[in-house]
Each structure stands twice: as C-alpha cells, then as structure tokens.
Amino acid sequence: MLDLTGKNALVTGIANNRSIAWGIAQQLHQAGAKLGVTYLPDERGRHEQKVKNLVEPLAPSLFLPCNVQDEAQVQSTFAAIANQWDKLDILIHCLAFANKDDLSGQFSHTSRQGFTLALDVSAYSLIQLSAAAQPLMRAGGSIVTLTYLGGVRVIPNYNVMGIAKAALEMNVRYLAADLGPQKIRVNGISAGPIRTLASSAVGGILDMIHHVETVAPLRRTVTQTEVGNTAAFLCSDLASGITGQVLYVDSGYSIMGM
Ligand code: 0WE
C-alpha cells in the first residue's frame, strides 16, 4: 500500500486549483504525508492569500514565501523547515518560467537574457533546492520535478522552455548520481499537456489538447490527480529502487510516431 505517514513533504509551485503541484499536494496529503507549502510572494499579498485559502484543508504545518531567484528566501525557507521538522523526506519541484515573448515566434531570436531567465528559474532551481534540502534529508529522501516532452522533442512554440527542460532532465540524472549514496532519489514526471494557469497563457493550448485526445493511446489528456498519484508513488517506499528516471504520465502520447 502507498503510505507516506511519518514523511514530511515540501511542495513548491502551487499557483491555483488547476496547478499540477496542487494535484500532487492533495495526493501526498491523502497518503498521510505532512505538508509544507511555498508560494511565489507578490507585492500586495493577494496571491499569497489565495494559495493560503486553497491549501488550508490540507493543514500545512509550514506556509512560506519562496522566490528561487532570491537565494535569501530559499535559505529562510529551509531554516524554517529545520526549525519545524526533525527531517525532510520529500521535495516537490514544480517551478518554471520563461518570458511570454520567448514562448512563440522564432526560437533563433531568443535573447541571452530570456535564455538565462528560463534556465535559472526552470532548471537551476532544482540544483539550488536540492542543495538546500540535502542536509535535512537525514533519513534519505525523494525529490520529484515536473518536465515536459518539449525537452526531448521539438514542440512548436515551447522554444526556450524546451532547452530548460532538457537541462532539467539532465539535472535529474546528475543529482541522482550525486545524492544516491545519501539514499536521496531524484526523478522527473513528464506530464502531458493539462489546462493550468501556466498553459492557458500559451496560444494554441486547446488545439494541442485536442490533438492529444485524438492520437494518444488513452484518447484523453491526463489529470492533475494522475500526476499527483505518480508523484506519491515515486515518493513512497514502493519506488525505493527508482532514481534518475523520467516517468511519462501522458496517456501514452509520447510512444506514438504518427
Ligand atoms: O512548461 C510548461 C509551461 C511553462 C511556462 C508557461 C508560461 C506562460 C506564462 C513557463 N513560462 C511561462 N511564462 C508566462 O509568461 N508547459 C509544459 C505548458 C506548455 O507551455 C507551452 C506549451 C505547453 C504544453 C508553450 C508553448 C507550447 C506548448
């Protein structure tokens, strides 16, 4: 049985009730994990209040601001975890950002600044959070990140995010090799396209979803709950032999050639 009781989990990347991170947080909670939640702080705190209300039913013992572009916030987050919990078992990384202008048009025109931003927030942050989590993962641990097929194959308009996901997937492998001796496992979930805040800002997402519904073996898109269940599995002792892998939760879409 999938059982996460006695495990402490930090979940990043919840923006609203459509977030994949929200699906993951719910499934970790259902499996008995204790939760800590981070959010991207905004000036007026309206976003903070929305996320706080959303996660309230999961009774997180920690609710912390964490913008990964500010190293001090990352240090404060993990200092607060060290204060509250005797150990950290699970780290869920669901963070990505690229300039909207870099998610359409000519890839060859991607600016140095846009490239650096996308790779910093979407790929480097996994290294950053893993380093901060490492001393707290005293009993070993499980780190799970979210990736996308656009990091392996060309998906129109995914552009610089594809390069960021390619770097992220290689981060998974190097981190798995680095942290394995400390019994810390590192894996990625490559989710099929889902309607979320991040994807709805992307032109043509509905056409992409329709395409998946037409050609994927299961003839449908995946749900946040399905990604959440896979994350819960990867974080459980059922997956104790799995590290450095990218699991596809995509209705089988990625196996198709036509
Ligand atoms: O990884 C993603 C989306 C990540 C993302 C989304 C945005 C929109 C708003 C990163 N940065 C931003 N910046 C913004 O200003 N996905 C897997 C969803 C997604 O994004 C696409 C897709 C799919 C699928 C972009 C182009 C084409 C397909």
Residues whose N, C-alpha, C, O or C-beta is under 5 A from the ligand:
A	BS01	0WE	A96 F97 A98 N99 K100 L103 Y148 P156 N157 Y158 P193 A198 S199 A201 V202
